[in-house]
Amino acid sequence: MDAATLVPPNPKNSGEWLLLFAGLTLDLVKPYRNQLGLQLPENVVAFEEGLRKAFIETSEESALPQALLTWMFETYGEAFLLHLAQWKASVFKPDDAQSFQAYVWRLLVTRGGLSGQRDVETPPPFVVSVRFALAMFPSSPIPRMPQSPWDRALFERLGYQDDFSPMTYFTAAVRHWRFVTAWEAALHSKVLYDAAEMKAWAEREAEVRKMPIEQVKDPVWLPLPAPWR
């Protein structure tokens, strides 16, 4: 067993892996590491140093993804690499229809405001419960532009801009994790979840918000990756 067997090389997604690894080195991402659903190795400092060392010592960016996957497999083992691959698929850059539903439902739940100030009708109690859980997270915007010397140098080297950089995906990943976590908290609360009531409300909300109603399906998405250690 090796890294290439667990995560077969694929030129089509090597750019995604480069974005992921570059993002994990960023000082911008550090304050949000515990809001990603990704369990990093216990010694995070050594992990970060290993990532940054690879970027410093490797001049050819196309070689970085596979080199880092191999390093992670040899250093942290199969369990971490599988966890990372699952996180990439379900949180970092999900392409499946189910994960799109998490995006759709997040828009529907939050467009009325976490305190309901923009609601056009009274939402189901479950929506209020999800909003309450979401309100526990910081409301300040996640910074997108580099500030530290490392971040500025990496953005310049890889040609990242405000509209496209690892922060595009890490910001979305934080929002996804927060929403799925808040939804799970509501499910485990004493508030009743009425599937029919929720679907009917969501369709009315989508119509008011001028969203295609056909995009609103059952609120089912991939679970967050389980811990690997």
C-alpha positions as a printed NumPy array, in Angstrom:
array([[  0.   ,   0.   ,   0.   ],
       [  1.245,   3.479,  -0.88 ],
       [ -0.089,   7.004,  -1.362],
       [ -0.703,   6.504,  -5.089],
       [ -2.865,   3.472,  -4.334],
       [ -4.962,   5.316,  -1.744],
       [ -5.225,   8.517,  -3.797],
       [ -4.506,   7.639,  -7.445],
       [ -2.766,  10.432,  -9.367],
       [ -5.218,  12.356, -11.528],
       [ -4.098,  15.358, -13.597],
       [ -7.673,  16.663, -13.539],
       [ -7.666,  17.275,  -9.788],
       [ -3.988,  17.966,  -9.111],
       [ -4.813,  21.675,  -9.114],
       [ -7.402,  21.09 ,  -6.386],
       [ -4.82 ,  19.293,  -4.248],
       [ -2.383,  22.172,  -4.778],
       [ -5.044,  24.649,  -3.602],
       [ -5.763,  22.468,  -0.577],
       [ -2.13 ,  22.075,   0.44 ],
       [ -1.332,  25.74 ,  -0.209],
       [ -4.304,  26.727,   1.934],
       [ -3.185,  24.572,   4.837],
       [  0.084,  26.536,   4.951],
       [ -1.634,  29.942,   5.063],
       [ -1.664,  32.085,   8.175],
       [ -5.098,  33.252,   6.976],
       [ -6.475,  29.748,   7.555],
       [ -4.977,  29.161,  11.013],
       [ -7.807,  30.792,  13.042],
       [-10.359,  28.566,  11.287],
       [ -8.643,  25.187,  11.456],
       [-11.082,  24.028,  14.114],
       [-14.029,  24.989,  11.878],
       [-13.185,  22.845,   8.879],
       [-14.145,  19.348,   9.96 ],
       [-10.571,  18.288,   9.166],
       [ -8.605,  16.587,  11.938],
       [ -4.946,  17.449,  11.485],
       [ -2.06 ,  15.506,  13.054],
       [ -1.568,  16.117,  16.758],
       [  1.645,  18.07 ,  16.213],
       [  0.166,  20.748,  13.961],
       [  3.33 ,  22.849,  14.043],
       [  5.437,  20.028,  12.599],
       [  2.733,  19.333,  10.01 ],
       [  2.714,  22.957,   8.883],
       [  6.512,  23.08 ,   8.8  ],
       [  6.565,  19.975,   6.614],
       [  4.093,  21.52 ,   4.174],
       [  5.961,  24.801,   3.975],
       [  9.296,  23.035,   3.548],
       [  7.908,  21.18 ,   0.53 ],
       [  6.759,  24.44 ,  -1.068],
       [ 10.139,  26.03 ,  -0.412],
       [ 12.186,  23.12 ,  -1.755],
       [ 10.021,  22.236,  -4.77 ],
       [ 10.198,  24.688,  -7.641],
       [  7.842,  22.757,  -9.934],
       [  4.314,  23.192,  -8.585],
       [  2.929,  20.307, -10.627],
       [  5.104,  17.886,  -8.638],
       [  3.921,  19.131,  -5.244],
       [  0.565,  17.333,  -4.873],
       [  1.885,  13.797,  -5.293],
       [  5.057,  14.565,  -3.347],
       [  3.007,  15.848,  -0.415],
       [  0.546,  12.955,  -0.535],
       [  3.502,  10.583,  -0.368],
       [  5.06 ,  12.519,   2.517],
       [  1.788,  12.483,   4.447],
       [  1.321,   8.76 ,   3.907],
       [  4.86 ,   7.984,   5.041],
       [  4.686,  10.379,   8.017],
       [  1.107,  10.05 ,   9.261],
       [ -0.127,   6.824,   7.743],
       [ -3.052,   5.482,   5.778],
       [ -5.753,   6.637,   8.214],
       [ -4.849,  10.313,   7.895],
       [ -4.562,  10.205,   4.114],
       [ -7.98 ,   8.561,   3.783],
       [ -9.44 ,  11.133,   6.185],
       [ -7.926,  13.957,   4.139],
       [ -9.237,  12.531,   0.856],
       [-12.721,  12.153,   2.323],
       [-12.634,  15.719,   3.649],
       [-11.594,  17.01 ,   0.236],
       [-14.511,  15.22 ,  -1.406],
       [-17.198,  16.077,   1.142],
       [-16.19 ,  19.517,   2.454],
       [-13.338,  21.221,   0.582],
       [-14.595,  20.812,  -2.978],
       [-17.729,  18.683,  -3.   ],
       [-19.086,  17.987,  -6.476],
       [-21.956,  15.676,  -5.622],
       [-25.623,  16.668,  -5.766],
       [-26.111,  16.004,  -2.062],
       [-23.478,  18.513,  -1.014],
       [-25.119,  21.054,  -3.31 ],
       [-28.229,  20.635,  -1.18 ],
       [-26.251,  21.751,   1.866],
       [-25.461,  24.945,  -0.054],
       [-29.095,  25.431,  -1.118],
       [-30.481,  24.85 ,   2.364],
       [-27.86 ,  27.116,   3.937],
       [-29.008,  29.928,   1.657],
       [-32.652,  29.289,   2.476],
       [-32.08 ,  29.098,   6.235],
       [-29.88 ,  32.196,   6.444],
       [-31.448,  34.581,   3.938],
       [-34.079,  35.581,   6.459],
       [-31.313,  36.552,   8.869],
       [-30.182,  34.581,  11.907],
       [-32.614,  36.585,  14.031],
       [-35.363,  36.387,  11.424],
       [-35.238,  40.102,  10.623],
       [-35.763,  39.489,   6.887],
       [-38.294,  36.654,   7.106],
       [-41.375,  37.012,   4.933],
       [-43.211,  34.396,   7.   ],
       [-42.672,  32.65 ,  10.311],
       [-40.224,  29.782,   9.693],
       [-40.569,  26.302,  11.181],
       [-39.146,  25.918,  14.713],
       [-36.397,  23.699,  13.313],
       [-35.126,  26.557,  11.122],
       [-35.043,  28.817,  14.179],
       [-33.024,  26.146,  16.001],
       [-30.489,  25.894,  13.16 ],
       [-30.159,  29.678,  13.096],
       [-29.608,  29.755,  16.839],
       [-26.746,  27.265,  16.489],
       [-25.265,  29.234,  13.575],
       [-25.366,  32.428,  15.614],
       [-22.881,  30.865,  18.035],
       [-20.156,  31.2  ,  15.391],
       [-18.278,  34.484,  14.776],
       [-20.139,  36.872,  12.48 ],
       [-17.073,  38.73 ,  11.207],
       [-16.089,  38.093,   7.568],
       [-13.265,  35.639,   6.919],
       [-10.265,  37.577,   5.529],
       [ -9.35 ,  36.652,   1.968],
       [ -6.256,  38.716,   1.16 ],
       [ -2.751,  37.836,   2.446],
       [ -1.242,  39.802,   5.301],
       [  1.733,  37.804,   6.591],
       [  5.013,  37.566,   4.631],
       [  4.454,  33.825,   3.976],
       [  0.94 ,  34.368,   2.662],
       [  1.922,  37.277,   0.433],
       [  4.867,  35.344,  -1.034],
       [  2.73 ,  32.263,  -1.73 ],
       [ -0.051,  34.314,  -3.369],
       [  2.506,  36.025,  -5.581],
       [  4.278,  32.798,  -6.487],
       [  1.11 ,  30.948,  -7.441],
       [ -0.68 ,  33.91 ,  -8.991],
       [ -3.582,  33.945,  -6.573],
       [ -5.983,  36.877,  -6.58 ],
       [ -8.884,  38.029,  -4.413],
       [-11.416,  36.263,  -6.651],
       [ -9.498,  32.983,  -6.849],
       [ -7.204,  31.554,  -4.22 ],
       [ -7.245,  28.791,  -1.587],
       [ -9.366,  31.157,   0.509],
       [-12.196,  30.789,  -2.021],
       [-12.462,  27.13 ,  -1.045],
       [-11.506,  27.386,   2.615],
       [-14.122,  30.095,   3.19 ],
       [-16.733,  27.845,   1.578],
       [-15.489,  24.9  ,   3.648],
       [-15.883,  26.853,   6.903],
       [-19.412,  27.888,   5.917],
       [-20.279,  24.309,   4.992],
       [-18.898,  22.931,   8.265],
       [-20.711,  25.555,  10.326],
       [-24.024,  24.85 ,   8.611],
       [-23.795,  21.053,   8.8  ],
       [-22.693,  21.308,  12.445],
       [-25.594,  23.653,  13.264],
       [-28.053,  21.362,  11.462],
       [-26.812,  18.375,  13.456],
       [-27.116,  20.365,  16.675],
       [-30.73 ,  21.16 ,  15.83 ],
       [-31.434,  17.511,  15.048],
       [-30.138,  16.555,  18.487],
       [-32.135,  19.269,  20.243],
       [-35.662,  18.96 ,  21.593],
       [-37.085,  20.817,  18.587],
       [-39.291,  18.688,  16.347],
       [-38.055,  18.085,  12.806],
       [-41.048,  17.864,  10.465],
       [-39.797,  16.899,   6.988],
       [-43.016,  17.861,   5.19 ],
       [-43.196,  21.217,   6.951],
       [-39.545,  21.941,   6.154],
       [-39.889,  21.054,   2.466],
       [-43.022,  23.148,   2.044],
       [-41.388,  26.128,   3.783],
       [-38.215,  25.767,   1.706],
       [-40.16 ,  25.761,  -1.561],
       [-42.11 ,  28.886,  -0.563],
       [-38.884,  30.545,   0.574],
       [-37.164,  29.668,  -2.71 ],
       [-40.049,  31.182,  -4.668],
       [-39.884,  34.423,  -2.692],
       [-36.114,  34.554,  -3.094],
       [-36.463,  33.842,  -6.838],
       [-34.508,  30.61 ,  -6.571],
       [-35.446,  27.728,  -8.9  ],
       [-37.799,  25.555,  -6.848],
       [-36.512,  22.44 ,  -8.6  ],
       [-33.181,  23.008,  -6.851],
       [-34.802,  22.396,  -3.474],
       [-34.618,  18.713,  -2.674],
       [-34.435,  16.742,   0.562],
       [-31.853,  18.126,   3.006],
       [-29.46 ,  15.199,   2.735],
       [-25.701,  15.55 ,   2.294],
       [-22.516,  13.655,   2.934],
       [-21.576,  13.472,   6.618],
       [-18.504,  15.209,   7.898],
       [-15.466,  12.89 ,   7.947],
       [-15.059,  10.84 ,  11.099],
       [-11.945,  11.45 ,  13.233],
       [ -8.97 ,   9.351,  12.197],
       [ -7.161,   9.251,  15.548]])
